[in-house]
Amino acid sequence: MSQLTYLMREICAGLEIFYSSKTGGQFGKTAFILCDNYTELASKLFLVEGNPNWSDTDETETQRFEAARTAVNTSIAEGSTPLPADVRQLAKRAGRDHFKNFHRVLQDVHDVFDINRSSEVSLVDDFHTRMKARRALRNDFFHSAKLLNLSIAQRDCVEAFCDLLNYGKLLFPTTWDTALSGERTLDTLEILLRLDRKCYSNPSITAKVSEVLKNCPRYRLSSKNSIPKKGVQVAEYPEDLHLMLSIIDGGQELRDKLAALLP
């Protein structure tokens, strides 16, 4: 199975988390962080598929580590005192299994485009500019206990996931759409996501989407008596629960109705 298929599973899970909290926004930061992770994974997958020898290990730092280890071993063999800087580097294992940071990974992607797909360099750079800004925002509230109460606007998540989907299609032009359409409800979630983005410039879309969704039943479509048509559903924000059920049950029919609103 292609690694891209596994990435699609993760993206689908991230969007399900986002839409399961669309009303309350209680999982907004979680979805935003996951989306940021997926952009890095997509970048690394692109680099590995293009060059199986590519590594996310920082070779420069590794070389420094090896040089320090050699210097310390030489000093010990000669009966002299190793340099404190070399000892500190070994003690901290600096450079050992040191991975490239987010910016280095994106630079590697840029370099591949610069060599092999130069006409699209500006496109990938535009994505990277926004992705770097999101990584900085994510780090602000992910690593600081003082910012635990920071909230993420719904639009931030929508824009981030739309960029991820567009970025993925740029990286994998021949395989992205096929992998996406094969993952659970991801194709329906993508359409809904793009409609949400469209709503920001054309608010009338909201009413049209609601018109489609209001006809979705609040139970599974089945003639089997074993599936109850009544019962209790406990949810803090029940509309989010019913939205996810509608996406799961709606299938191709719901997908087609929503897709008709995109042009």
Sequence and secondary structure as in RCSB ss.txt:
>XXXX:A:sequence
MSQLTYLMREICAGLEIFYSSKTGGQFGKTAFILCDNYTELASKLFLVEGNPNWSDTDETETQRFEAARTAVNTS
IAEGSTPLPADVRQLAKRAGRDHFKNFHRVLQDVHDVFDINRSSEVSLVDDFHTRMKARRALRNDFFHSAKLLNL
SIAQRDCVEAFCDLLNYGKLLFPTTWDTALSGERTLDTLEILLRLDRKCYSNPSITAKVSEVLKNCPRYRLSSKN
SIPKKGVQVAEYPEDLHLMLSIIDGGQELRDKLAALLP
>XXXX:A:secstr
  HHHHHHHHHHHHHHHHHTTTTT TTHHHHHHHHHHHHHHHHHHHHHHH TT  SB HHHHHHHHHHHHHHHHH
HHHT    HHHHHHHHTTTTTT B  HHHHHHHHHHHHHHH GGGHHHHHHHHHHHHHHHHHHHHHHH GGGTT 
   HHHHHHHHHHHHHHHHHHSTTTHHHHHHTSTTHHHHHHHHHHHHHHTT THHHHHHHHHHTTS SS     T
TS SS     SSHHHHHHHHHHHHHHHHHHHHHHTT  
